Amino acid sequence: MRINTIYNTYKSEIDFYCVYVKEAHPEDNIGGYQTKPNTDEGIIFNQHSNLDERAEVAQVCMMRMNLEMPMVLDDMDDTAEIAYAAYPDRLYLVEADGRISYR
């Protein structure tokens, strides 16, 4: 995975975090839609109803994607997703002073 190469190249200079937000393609269709590729690969989850469920699915995501960078969870109010328009995924570079230098 290319993101792992970038992470391993620059992790001594940059703090990397993957923020896991609400389920983009939930089986129960609350706030999203299921996709054929996900169904074909058995990636089928309901929308998380609590932080423990979100953490379990995030762990599966990290393992299936072989993601090496640290992952943190968005809260159940979806604060990060709303603040960064992160649904279903986005890449941001945030400077130490909080300034966004890339999105």
N, C-alpha and C positions, 0 to 999 in steps of 0.2 A: 504494500500500500504506500503510495507516494507521500502521504501525510506523515507516515512514520519516518521516512527518509529526511524530510524537512525537520521534524521534531528532533531526531537524533543528531542532525547536523548543528542545530542552533540551540539545543536545550541548555547548554552552559551559559548562553547569553540572554535567553528569552524564557520567561515563564509561559508554558503552554497549558491550557486547560480546555477540555471538551466539556461543554455544558449540555447535559442531557435534559431536553425539554419534554413537553407532553407528546404522547404518541401521535405520529403524523398519519398513520394509516390503521386506526383501531378496528378490530374485528366487530366491536359493538357499534361502530359508526358514529360515535359521539365526537363531533368536531373534526372529522376527517373522512377518509374513504380507503377501502382496501384495494390493493393493487395485485394484478395477476402475478408479477414476479415474486412479490412477497408470499402470496399464497402457494405458488409453485415450490418455493424454498422453505416453506413451513414457518415463515416469520409472521406469526399470527398472535396478536396480543390485544386485549381490551384496553380501553383508556384507563389510566391509573386512577384509582380512587383514594390513594394515600401515598405517602412518601416511601413506605416500605415496598409497595408494588412498583413504584417508579425505579427504586434502587435495584430491584431484582431484574427488571427489563434492561436497565442500563448495563448491568453486569453481563447479561446475555449479549447485548450489542457490542460491548468491548471485546468479548471473547470471539464472537463470530466475525467481527471486522479485524481482529488481531490488532486492535488499537493499543499503542504503547504509551501514549501521553496520559496524564492523569485526567480522570473524568469527575466532574462535580454535578450535582443535581440542581435543577431549577426547583424553586419551592412550588407548592400546590396552588398558589395564586398566579403562577406563571410569570413572575416578575421579570426574569431575564428574557423570556420569549417576547414579552410585550415591550420591554425597554430597547431591545436590539432587533426587533422584527425578525426573530430567530426561528420562525416556524416555516418550513420544517427544518431548515439548516442554513447557517450563514457562517462566514469566516470574518472575524474582526481582529484587528491588531489594535490593542489599547495600550497607550503609553503609561508609564508609571504615574504620571500626573492625571490620568483619567481621560486624556485626549485621545480620540479615535484617529489613528493614522492610516487605517485601511479598512474598507468594508466592501 
